[in-house]
Amino acid sequence: MSTLEQASASPMPNGITDPNYRPLPGRVGNLTVPQQHALQTLKNQLLDEGHFVEERMDDPMLLRFLRARKFDVPKAKAMLLAAEQWRRDMKVDDIVRTFEFTEKMQVDQYYPQYYHKMDKDGRPVYIERLGKLNVPALYGITTKERLLQRLILEYEKFLTDRLPACSAAVGHPVETVCTILDLKGVSLSSFYQVRDYVNEASKIGQDRYPECMGKFYIINAPWGFSAVWSLIKPWLDEVTVSKIEILGSSYQPKLLQDIRAEDLPADLGGKCKCAGGCSLSDTGPWNPDEKTGNGVA
C-alpha cells in the first residue's frame, strides 16, 4: 500500500492504469478523515431528505460542491440544493434530451466556442475566441437564451461524455477543463454588448458546475485589458481568479508547455489543422470517429 493510500481516509478510485497518478487533496483517494466524514454526512442528509439523485450524485460530484464551500457541509448542501432547483427551473433534463443548436456553424463565424482534444494532464481543452465576437451578427442568428441553453448542454456533456472519455484515455480520473480565452481583436464596445451573457455564463459555471476549472489562459490580452478585467473579476470567486493566467501575444511557449503542439490548433501556435476547421471538429477522445486534417485524432 502506498503512503498516499495509508494517509487517505478514502480508497483510490477504481480503473486507474496510470502508475504515476496521485489525486489532488479533497478528491477521491486523497481525503482527510474530516473530509471523508463531511462527504458521508452530506450524502446521508441528501438520502434521508429525499434529495439524492443516484445517477448524478456520485462521490466526485458531491466533493466538487464540498470543495467549493471548503467542506462546510451546510453551505455545500445549500449550494447543491440551489443547483438542483436551478436544474428544475431551467429544465436541464429537457435541454439534454431535446435541445439542438442548429445554428452552430453560423455562430462559429461570430463567436467561436469549442472543445478540442486534451492538454498534457488529460483535461479537455475548451477554446473561446472572444476577439471574433460580432454582436449584431450573432444576435441576428441566435439569442442569449439559446446561447445559455447551449452552454448548459455543453456543461452536461462535459460531465457525462468528455471527462469520462478523457479519464479512460489517460488512465486516471480527469475532473477539470483547460480553458483558452483568446482576446485577439476584442473591443470594449463588443464586450459591453455581450456582458449580460458573459455574466450569466460565469455564474452558471461557478454556482451550478463548481470546481470544474483546472487551468484558464487569457491570451492576446490587449493594451487596456485591465478595464475589461475590472468588469469580469467581481463576478468570479477567489479560487477561480487564482487559476487564471493572463498572457499577451507571446503566449505560445506557455501553452505548449501544457498542450502538445499536435493537439493545439495551428492558428493558436500549434500544428493541428482539423478538416473543416478545429472549431467545428469536436475532436477528442469523446468523439473517436472524428479525425483531423493532419491525421491526428
Legacy VTK file of the C-alpha trace (Angstrom):
# vtk DataFile Version 3.0
C-alpha trace
ASCII
DATASET POLYDATA
POINTS 297 float
0.000 0.000 0.000
1.372 3.425 -0.924
1.977 6.218 1.553
-0.844 8.194 -0.083
-3.339 5.369 0.379
-2.294 4.927 4.008
-2.711 8.651 4.680
-6.065 8.991 2.922
-9.373 8.225 4.580
-10.789 7.118 1.211
-9.527 4.393 -1.136
-8.119 5.183 -4.582
-10.714 5.217 -7.398
-11.211 2.078 -9.473
-9.904 1.685 -13.000
-6.638 3.597 -12.652
-3.969 2.426 -15.114
-1.602 5.386 -14.767
1.042 4.286 -12.211
2.052 7.912 -11.582
-1.427 9.181 -10.699
-1.755 10.924 -7.353
-5.127 12.561 -6.643
-5.120 16.153 -5.518
-6.263 16.919 -1.965
-10.011 16.792 -1.478
-10.516 14.188 -4.213
-11.458 10.532 -4.008
-8.317 8.735 -2.881
-6.901 11.727 -1.025
-9.344 12.718 1.706
-8.585 13.505 5.309
-10.747 11.918 7.984
-12.783 15.144 8.457
-13.256 15.432 4.693
-14.430 11.822 4.417
-16.818 12.455 7.326
-18.159 15.592 5.595
-18.738 13.591 2.393
-20.622 10.843 4.213
-22.632 13.371 6.236
-23.705 15.237 3.096
-24.635 12.016 1.342
-26.631 10.745 4.325
-28.536 14.006 4.656
-29.413 14.030 0.966
-30.597 10.423 1.180
-32.631 10.987 4.347
-34.319 14.079 2.921
-35.087 12.536 -0.472
-32.773 14.798 -2.456
-30.203 12.216 -3.533
-30.114 11.559 -7.297
-28.173 8.333 -7.704
-27.321 8.669 -11.391
-25.647 12.061 -10.883
-24.592 12.412 -7.254
-21.526 10.208 -7.100
-18.675 10.992 -4.707
-16.664 13.154 -7.167
-19.754 15.303 -7.810
-20.509 15.761 -4.106
-16.855 16.566 -3.454
-16.956 19.355 -6.057
-19.638 21.119 -4.023
-17.839 20.399 -0.748
-14.535 21.812 -2.050
-16.372 24.877 -3.354
-17.532 25.538 0.205
-14.334 24.418 1.977
-16.020 21.236 3.268
-18.622 23.192 5.229
-21.474 20.687 4.941
-24.435 23.087 5.485
-23.029 25.548 2.929
-22.196 22.810 0.402
-25.661 21.303 0.851
-27.338 24.687 0.339
-25.280 25.242 -2.811
-26.132 21.801 -4.181
-29.855 22.123 -3.438
-29.902 25.556 -5.089
-28.264 23.978 -8.138
-30.903 21.232 -8.146
-33.693 23.825 -8.028
-31.970 25.694 -10.855
-31.894 22.458 -12.889
-35.656 22.136 -12.465
-36.294 25.805 -13.272
-34.100 25.675 -16.388
-35.465 22.243 -17.398
-31.914 20.945 -17.771
-33.010 17.345 -18.373
-35.206 18.518 -21.249
-32.301 20.527 -22.701
-30.112 17.406 -22.639
-32.800 15.314 -24.325
-34.131 17.685 -26.947
-32.044 20.832 -27.469
-30.344 21.139 -30.838
-28.090 24.089 -31.595
-28.842 24.103 -35.311
-27.170 27.480 -35.835
-23.776 26.184 -34.660
-21.950 26.745 -37.959
-23.220 30.319 -38.340
-22.494 31.188 -34.695
-18.974 29.846 -35.123
-18.254 32.685 -37.553
-19.071 35.357 -34.969
-18.369 33.739 -31.574
-16.294 30.536 -31.772
-16.635 28.362 -28.648
-15.456 24.774 -28.801
-13.760 21.793 -27.181
-10.624 20.488 -28.875
-8.549 17.495 -27.714
-6.691 17.401 -24.358
-3.842 19.049 -22.506
-0.879 17.017 -21.239
-2.692 16.217 -17.988
-5.677 14.791 -19.858
-8.031 17.751 -19.408
-10.338 18.572 -22.315
-9.303 21.887 -23.837
-12.026 24.491 -24.265
-11.338 27.449 -26.558
-13.316 30.680 -26.801
-12.451 33.394 -29.333
-13.989 36.486 -27.806
-11.980 38.709 -30.140
-14.012 37.440 -33.107
-17.255 38.477 -31.455
-19.684 40.327 -33.729
-22.688 41.032 -31.541
-25.162 42.377 -34.148
-24.442 39.440 -36.469
-24.538 36.956 -33.562
-27.915 38.092 -32.272
-29.202 38.154 -35.832
-28.947 34.353 -35.947
-29.450 33.316 -32.319
-30.490 34.663 -28.913
-28.917 34.970 -25.483
-31.360 32.342 -24.222
-30.268 29.829 -26.847
-26.597 30.570 -26.177
-27.194 29.820 -22.492
-29.063 26.619 -23.335
-26.139 25.563 -25.490
-23.774 26.355 -22.620
-25.814 24.189 -20.248
-25.861 21.322 -22.752
-22.093 21.568 -23.153
-21.584 21.515 -19.376
-23.716 18.386 -19.145
-21.819 16.699 -21.995
-18.564 17.790 -20.355
-19.516 15.817 -17.231
-21.178 12.799 -18.833
-19.124 12.344 -22.025
-15.920 14.366 -22.207
-14.500 13.788 -18.726
-15.116 10.004 -18.718
-13.566 9.693 -22.193
-10.513 11.724 -21.171
-10.194 9.706 -17.960
-10.211 6.447 -19.926
-7.669 7.838 -22.396
-5.101 8.827 -19.750
-5.783 6.113 -17.174
-6.811 8.271 -14.237
-9.741 10.473 -13.198
-9.981 13.807 -15.024
-12.313 16.294 -13.352
-11.451 19.705 -14.788
-11.052 21.647 -18.027
-8.218 23.676 -19.544
-9.692 26.881 -20.984
-8.128 29.241 -23.505
-9.831 32.615 -23.900
-8.465 34.440 -26.954
-8.910 38.212 -26.863
-7.160 38.978 -30.152
-9.063 41.855 -31.751
-11.502 42.242 -28.854
-13.148 45.613 -28.457
-14.516 47.065 -25.254
-17.731 48.060 -27.035
-18.389 44.468 -28.178
-17.760 43.168 -24.694
-20.219 45.654 -23.200
-22.876 44.439 -25.646
-22.470 40.818 -24.570
-21.633 41.370 -20.884
-25.043 40.134 -19.685
-24.448 36.775 -21.370
-20.866 36.566 -20.043
-22.087 37.398 -16.539
-24.811 34.745 -16.593
-22.450 32.197 -18.131
-19.841 32.769 -15.423
-22.464 32.428 -12.682
-23.702 29.144 -14.160
-20.175 27.794 -14.133
-19.396 28.887 -10.587
-22.724 28.169 -8.906
-24.109 25.179 -10.811
-20.992 23.350 -12.022
-18.384 24.272 -9.382
-14.767 23.137 -9.261
-14.596 22.264 -12.974
-11.847 24.745 -13.855
-8.332 23.342 -13.929
-6.366 25.921 -15.901
-7.525 29.131 -17.574
-5.367 31.067 -20.005
-6.345 34.504 -21.282
-4.218 35.086 -24.380
-3.644 38.104 -26.610
-4.721 40.343 -23.765
-4.666 43.808 -25.401
-3.436 47.071 -24.002
-6.205 48.381 -21.795
-7.407 44.885 -20.879
-7.332 45.948 -17.243
-10.581 47.847 -17.888
-12.313 44.658 -19.113
-10.748 42.579 -16.355
-12.049 45.010 -13.751
-15.562 44.265 -15.036
-15.135 40.480 -15.126
-13.194 39.924 -11.908
-16.012 40.835 -9.474
-18.158 38.065 -10.982
-15.553 35.433 -10.077
-14.669 33.905 -6.729
-11.136 33.985 -5.346
-10.398 30.347 -6.203
-11.408 30.913 -9.834
-9.312 34.068 -10.104
-6.280 32.214 -8.740
-6.447 29.727 -11.658
-6.429 32.419 -14.357
-3.194 33.335 -16.113
-3.200 36.451 -18.293
-0.807 36.332 -21.252
-0.052 38.787 -24.030
0.737 37.984 -27.646
3.770 35.833 -26.779
1.627 33.102 -25.271
2.654 30.102 -27.411
5.573 28.850 -25.274
3.342 28.751 -22.193
0.501 26.952 -23.971
2.907 24.448 -25.497
4.214 23.606 -22.032
0.765 22.262 -21.216
-0.671 21.231 -24.612
1.093 19.148 -27.242
1.712 21.018 -30.497
-0.262 18.407 -32.461
-3.243 18.984 -30.158
-3.231 22.793 -30.299
-4.924 24.483 -33.306
-2.458 25.932 -35.787
-3.952 29.416 -35.512
-3.051 29.371 -31.807
0.544 28.332 -32.429
0.118 24.564 -32.634
0.176 22.091 -35.515
-3.409 20.804 -35.628
-5.415 21.535 -38.771
-8.712 19.703 -38.476
-10.626 19.018 -41.660
-13.333 21.672 -41.824
-11.663 23.688 -39.082
-10.784 22.880 -35.478
-13.663 24.965 -34.119
-16.255 22.682 -35.710
-14.481 19.320 -35.412
-15.291 18.429 -31.782
-12.151 16.296 -31.894
-11.134 14.432 -28.769
-11.362 11.031 -27.086
-15.079 11.674 -26.511
-15.544 11.635 -30.295
-13.208 8.911 -31.603
-14.702 8.855 -35.104
-13.584 12.419 -35.805
-10.173 12.865 -37.486
-8.086 15.914 -38.061
-6.776 17.101 -41.382
-3.224 16.233 -40.335
-4.102 12.699 -39.391
-4.102 13.262 -35.641
-7.298 12.340 -33.825
LINES 1 298
297 0 1 2 3 4 5 6 7 8 9 10 11 12 13 14 15 16 17 18 19 20 21 22 23 24 25 26 27 28 29 30 31 32 33 34 35 36 37 38 39 40 41 42 43 44 45 46 47 48 49 50 51 52 53 54 55 56 57 58 59 60 61 62 63 64 65 66 67 68 69 70 71 72 73 74 75 76 77 78 79 80 81 82 83 84 85 86 87 88 89 90 91 92 93 94 95 96 97 98 99 100 101 102 103 104 105 106 107 108 109 110 111 112 113 114 115 116 117 118 119 120 121 122 123 124 125 126 127 128 129 130 131 132 133 134 135 136 137 138 139 140 141 142 143 144 145 146 147 148 149 150 151 152 153 154 155 156 157 158 159 160 161 162 163 164 165 166 167 168 169 170 171 172 173 174 175 176 177 178 179 180 181 182 183 184 185 186 187 188 189 190 191 192 193 194 195 196 197 198 199 200 201 202 203 204 205 206 207 208 209 210 211 212 213 214 215 216 217 218 219 220 221 222 223 224 225 226 227 228 229 230 231 232 233 234 235 236 237 238 239 240 241 242 243 244 245 246 247 248 249 250 251 252 253 254 255 256 257 258 259 260 261 262 263 264 265 266 267 268 269 270 271 272 273 274 275 276 277 278 279 280 281 282 283 284 285 286 287 288 289 290 291 292 293 294 295 296
